Amino acid sequence: MKKGFALLAVVFVIVFFAVVGLVIVSMLSSESILAQKQLNSTQAFFVAAAGLNFYLTTSLEGDSDWRDNVGVAKNFGKGYFVVSFTADNRNRGTLEVTGYVNNVSRKISGSYSRTSSGGGGLPGAFSYSMYSGNAGGYDLVIENSVTITGDFYYYGDVTMQNSASLTDGTMYSLDLDLQGSSSVAADDLAESPDVPELDTSSYDAYFSELSHAASSALSIKKSQTYNLSGSTHYFTSVSISGNATLVGPGTIVVKTGDFSLSGNGNIGDDVVIIAANNVNLSSNGSVGDNLKVYAQDDITLESSLVVPADALFYSQNGDISTGNSSLFTGVILAPNGEVTLSNSSNGINGLIYCDSLVMENSVVFNGSIVT
């Protein structure tokens, strides 16, 4: 009986340790599987993060209009990522990136907006039809038959009246009141504005020419011609009238008085005007390409004068105004003054940067305004 009991005890011990061994092996296997899943999950997260960075740098950064962007899938490391992008407008959208490693996935998502650099190296503010930080805290009223195309950003309350409308974009404001038959394609809340600061040092450098002496005034009229011949000429004041023509290329510096173009006076190609006071362009004549005007005070563009592409108007401390049926194509800069656009049936094309803005009557503007 004792021998039989001993054998039974040995068998019991062997079975016991076998069961314990199986349990330990099962536990180790489960922990190994769990550890592998955790490793895959961590790797999937970093694959998703890599996909996020990839899409931001290759598809969104430097793109002036996000509305044409679509998703993408790409292998990366031990897995791959899938990007889904939905644009709210040209400057903002929702990005969702999922990383996959060994059938384990991790997802990163969020809303992104372009607030610094836009296409062509310009600040993002210039991608809007108008971008205003509204430092004065004024309410904006848009009325009559005004039509805005593209995104419009105003850090304040906006009221739209009559048949005013915004198409192909979003109206950003603190509060939008639509009255009459006015309408917008979309609207959203304006966040704290990111109005770019204009570095004027390269423009102000032109005024160093005013330190040169000038002893006489220039007055050309009737059908007279004055040729700058590629050099710089200094006068106390300049008047061009009748059918007279100032021929470029070259630079004309007006030291103490005004620069005036009237009658049917003309300015040729590649002319630079530097004035200590005002520049008045109110001729029915013509202006050539690449006109550059640097004035310490006001610049006025009137009559039916057409200023073609690549023009630049810069007022250091004054205002800039356009009126009647004049046409301007280029850049208008009045960092410390007011820009007034009025009675301009032909239109203004380009970029405007100013401290304040007035638009009235039948103005047509195509481009971007930052104020």
PyMOL commands that set and color helices and strands:
alter all, ss='L'
color gray80, all
select helices_A, chain A and resi 2-60+66-68+119-121+124-127+201-211
alter helices_A, ss='H'
color red, helices_A
select strands_A, chain A and resi 72-76+79-89+92-101+104-113+130-132+140-142+147-149+152-154+157-160+165-167+171-173+175-178+183-184+187-189+218-220+225-227+232-235+238-240+245-247+250-254+259-261+266-267+271-275+279-281+292-295+299-301+306-315+320-322+327-342+347-360+365-370
alter strands_A, ss='S'
color yellow, strands_A
deselect
rebuild
show_as cartoon
